[in-house]
Amino acid sequence: MKAIVLAAGKGTRLECESSDLPKALRLLDGKPLIRYVLGHLDFLSPDDITIVVGFRKEKVMEALGSGYHYVEQSVLSGTASATLHAKSILGNFLGPTLVCYCDMPFLSRETYQRMFGQHMDTGAGNTLLAGRMHPIPPYGRLIRDGQGRLYDIIEESACTEEQKRIDEVNVGIQVIQSPDMWEWLKKVDNDNPKREYYLTGLVRVLAREGVRQEVVPLDNLDEMLGVNTMEDLRLAEEMLARMRN
């Protein structure tokens, strides 16, 4: 098993640029965000983890040390593009590769392991983490066909009124089968307002090609919190305080 951690972001809404820090190193309760993620991936060796860096890359690499692999995404053109940069490290790997984010500190070791387990047990090409929440958050909706098979993820801004009522939402974490993943990722398009290549587009690519895709339901919805804004950071600090009590 391998993992790719996407950590190239600037963290503009977290006011990281004013402190000359990349998003991955924004402190949550005195600890960099990415340290929480790597701590929950401790069932993997650091040598099995590739970190995609970008903004202030040297700070991330200095903070985390030489045990991990690093690749640079110099142009921030989307999460699918970021993932593709890891091919230089993982291009010959034959097995499942987790793709996750540096800003989701509460996703647990058990959730990551459950994703790997279901992926390998079912022989899926892609395994996605999803949650059901009420009220429904403004996340991408999982779109299924008449047989219940996943065939698309549509962001809320592009959803019809009927699709907005779907309560199964994308958490953003995927386990993808190597080495096929590299050719699949190249087929992701950038047909969106930002003209970026998003990892969610992989679902549509694989549905067209008839590749099996699995969905793992998230048991503890608190794990969904991503730290993207100062408000998110406040909520994360409150959550940590509750967990201690």
Secondary structure, 3 states (H helix, E strand, C coil): CEEEEEECCCCHHHCCHHHCCCHHHCEECCEEHHHHHHHHCCCCCHHHEEEEECCCHHHHHHHHCCCCEEEECCCCCCHHHHHHCCHHHHCCCCCEEEEEECCCCCCCHHHHHHHHHHHHHHCCCEEEEEEECCCCCCCCEEEECCCCCEEEEECHHHCCHHHHCCCEEEEEEEEEECCHHHHHHHCCCCCCCCCCCCCCHHHHHHHHHCCCEEEEECCCHHHHCCCCCHHHHHHHHHHHHHHHC
